[in-house]
Amino acid sequence: MTLKTKYTVNDKVLIRGFTKPVVKVILKKRYKPTKNMLGVSGWHAKIIYKKDVYKLIKSGVPYKKDEKPMVWVFDWQIIKKLPA
């Protein structure tokens, strides 16, 4: 799978997860498996806004209200890059 846009560390992007709400995150660390490694390409990311955490809690994700958790984002979950 090839990406339309090249994303870099600290890019703000809009993602759609498995629970369906659209969430804004900052990409922190890229993971791309090599030939001898297992896994899929993606990013470690951090949720930007608390209102997005509340949306996820309402959808059934067990986060605490006062945290901005690190999340895993598959490449195909990224909708678009947000302006800086």
C-alpha positions as CSV (number, residue, x, y, z in Angstrom):
1,M,0.0,0.0,0.0
2,T,1.4,3.4,-1.0
3,L,0.5,6.6,0.7
4,K,-0.7,9.6,-1.3
5,T,1.1,12.0,1.1
6,K,4.3,11.6,2.9
7,Y,3.8,12.2,6.6
8,T,6.6,13.2,9.0
9,V,7.1,13.3,12.7
10,N,5.0,16.0,14.5
11,D,2.5,16.3,11.6
12,K,-1.1,16.9,12.7
13,V,-3.5,14.6,11.0
14,L,-7.1,13.6,11.1
15,I,-7.8,9.9,11.6
16,R,-10.8,7.6,11.7
17,G,-10.4,4.7,14.1
18,F,-12.3,1.5,14.6
19,T,-14.9,3.2,16.8
20,K,-15.9,5.6,14.0
21,P,-15.3,9.1,15.6
22,V,-12.9,11.3,13.7
23,V,-9.9,12.3,15.9
24,K,-7.0,14.8,15.6
25,V,-3.6,13.4,16.5
26,I,0.1,14.4,16.3
27,L,2.3,11.7,14.7
28,K,5.2,10.9,17.1
29,K,7.1,7.9,15.8
30,R,7.0,5.9,12.6
31,Y,7.0,2.1,12.5
32,K,7.7,0.4,9.2
33,P,8.6,-3.3,9.4
34,T,11.6,-4.5,7.4
35,K,11.8,-7.7,5.4
36,N,12.6,-9.9,8.5
37,M,10.1,-8.3,10.9
38,L,6.4,-9.0,11.4
39,G,3.8,-6.3,11.6
40,V,2.2,-3.5,9.6
41,S,3.2,0.0,8.9
42,G,1.8,2.7,11.1
43,W,2.5,5.5,13.6
44,H,2.6,6.0,17.4
45,A,0.6,9.2,17.8
46,K,-0.8,11.4,20.6
47,I,-4.4,12.7,20.8
48,I,-4.4,16.5,20.6
49,Y,-7.7,17.5,22.2
50,K,-9.5,16.4,25.3
51,K,-12.8,16.6,23.4
52,D,-11.6,13.9,21.1
53,V,-10.8,11.7,24.1
54,Y,-14.4,12.3,25.3
55,K,-15.7,11.2,21.9
56,L,-13.7,8.0,22.2
57,I,-14.9,7.4,25.7
58,K,-18.5,7.9,24.6
59,S,-17.9,5.3,21.8
60,G,-16.7,2.8,24.4
61,V,-12.9,3.2,24.5
62,P,-11.7,2.8,28.1
63,Y,-9.6,6.0,28.5
64,K,-9.5,8.3,31.6
65,K,-11.1,11.7,31.1
66,D,-8.0,13.8,32.0
67,E,-5.4,12.1,29.8
68,K,-4.3,12.5,26.2
69,P,-3.2,8.9,25.5
70,M,-0.7,7.6,23.0
71,V,-2.4,5.6,20.3
72,W,-1.5,3.4,17.4
73,V,-2.5,4.6,13.9
74,F,-2.4,2.4,10.9
75,D,-1.5,4.1,7.6
76,W,-4.9,3.5,6.2
77,Q,-6.7,5.2,9.1
78,I,-5.2,8.6,8.2
79,I,-7.8,10.8,6.4
80,K,-5.8,14.0,5.8
81,K,-3.0,16.2,7.0
82,L,-4.1,19.3,9.0
83,P,-2.6,22.7,8.6
84,A,0.1,23.5,11.2
